[in-house]
Amino acid sequence: IKPIDFYCPCFFVWLPHLFHRIPCPACNAAQRCTVSGQPVMLHILSWPKWPCCVVDIEHLVFIIGHHYYCGHGDCKKTYQSWSPAILNSIPAPLTSQFSFHLTHRCGLSDQMVAILRASFQRGIGPHPFAEIVRRMHLRFYKLRHLEYLETVRQLAQSTAAGLLAPHLPFPRWGDPSGYGGYTPSHRYFQGFYDAMIEQHAGDIDQHMAMLSAELLSHDHSFKVCNSIVKSCRVLIGDLLQVTAILGKVDGMTLTPTKGHKDCMPALAEIPATLVKYGHSPVKVVFTDNVRGDKEALEGAFPSLLDGVNPVPSSSLEDLEIPSDWDVCRLGSVFQVNGWMNSIMEDLSNGDLDSSSSSSRSELHVAMDMEWPVDRDTGIYGKVALISIAYGRTVFLIPYIHKVGVHIKADLTRLYKDCGFLNSEELPFVGALELRQMAKERNVTDNANISLSDLAATVLKCHLSKDLSIPLSTQWDSPSLPEAHQVYAALDTYASWSIFEAFTSIPISSPVTHETPPGTEVQIPSQTGNVPVAHGFVAQHQPKQHNGVNVTKMRIVITLTAIKIPG
């Protein structure tokens, strides 16, 4: 018994001339014919010195074929039986029987190529794929080795064991004179896949153009761009990829930025392709930035608006400015000074708002700022409009609390735009953050709650936030549109109304083991914006209550009312 009996190489004999005469590819391209006007045919020259090695899933396959030569006096070319020119010259049904993809010195079987493409499409890169193929070949080798050893063991236990010659050792996997195992490197698989995609790019694009795209998703990628920058030293900011519901990439384009101005032209070409091939229009597009991409996607895919009835963003009534409030735009320095002097007189005369609970002279105003934004480039302009809910004026004075959401950032921006950043002027002070007031009163535990969410929670009204208005370049326009004026006025009015509501809500403090018995408490929900129960601190604080230890971090509360059971 010999080891080679267990790993006999797998051969594939390819002799296409036995099924069909092979015309000379070079003569056919040059339109050369025989003396009788017939196509020039190839003739058998010899057997090749070495077979062609192809990598299959578990083992190697060796292709054996003929050398062919052309007998025409102007040609004299020779070909291997597996040359691409030969495969393109014989009938397609016969070519389909040659299920291998060859490279310069190696090749892959058709099954291996199918697994390679499926793996790369699903995130298995060349490094792990090469390791998987290597392990599959090693497993096949070890199974053959095990079969050989089991056979040797059985022969050793037979009655004629003493008459048998000693068995030969099984060759190593990579021994070129023995088993001759081999698997390509990850670079080979990566290069093979890239070359295959480039070779069939036209067919793939044609196939993708003929697929339906009713459901799409699009996303931006920066990894490919970073690789291009490192290898080619070309500055590319973003890769936009559009994928159909079946996971096939319908569109891909390199853009300098991820702005809509650079990305949307590529998306706008998809509807024309769908019409060209008779497909249904796009119905749904998935994106990770619905508000930011909504307007641009509707422009690129007008079919998204077909038969769509917009759903109100909130079931609450829209916030409106009461009829006894006036919206006044101050268009001159004289108007600004006049209104500011009036406010200063209120401050000096002590004629303050009843909502102020401070013992010293203070004045509370709600404040908001707007500045132009170019949505295509992302460039921000300087502060263009300041709205104040006390006379609607544009002014900042000492000892006045400017009430708003994210108000400190607004004041910092205004301070910078006024040119005080590098001067000795004192920073703007007096900011009163509504979000902090909301947390102190257990209205919310979200430190980043928006003004619209505060309006819904406190005022029970819906404050619309259409991004096309705040992200606009018209804020510094001499003729400010009516919609922009209403937007700014509503923001300021909402801040003022929320502040007035907070003045009637006492500031809450956490309950500790030092809280006196009988102190009224409320238990908030997990989100912190809704009290679920009311009660008071129990008079008796035992060391244990119903099996639960009472510690410094845990006390007994007597509930008097449960507002939200569950």
Protein Blocks (a to p, Z undefined) as FASTA:
>chain_A
ZZklmmgccdddddfklmoccddfklmmnopacfkopacddddfbdcfbdcddddfkbcc
dddddddddfbfklopacdfkbfklmmmpcfklmmmmccdcdfklccdfklmmmmmmmmm
nopafklmmmmmmmmmmmmmmmmmmmmmmmmmmmmmmmklmmpccddddddfklmklnop
acddfklmmmmmmmmmmmmmmmmmmmmmmpccfbccddddfklmmmmmmmnopacfbdcd
dddfkopafbdcddfblcfklmmmmmmmmmmmmmmnopacdfbdcdfblklmmmmmmmmm
mmlmgopacddfbfbdcddddfkbccdddfbfklmmmmmmmmmmmmmnopacfklccfbd
cddddddddddddfknopacddfbdcdfehpaadddehiacddehklmmmmmmmmmnopm
mmcbdcdehiacfklmmmmnopaccfkbcfklmmmmmnopacdddfklmmccklmgfbac
fklmmmmmmmmmmmmmmmmmmmmpccdddddfklcghiacddddfkopacfbdcdddfbd
cfbeghiacdfkbccdddfbdfbgZZ
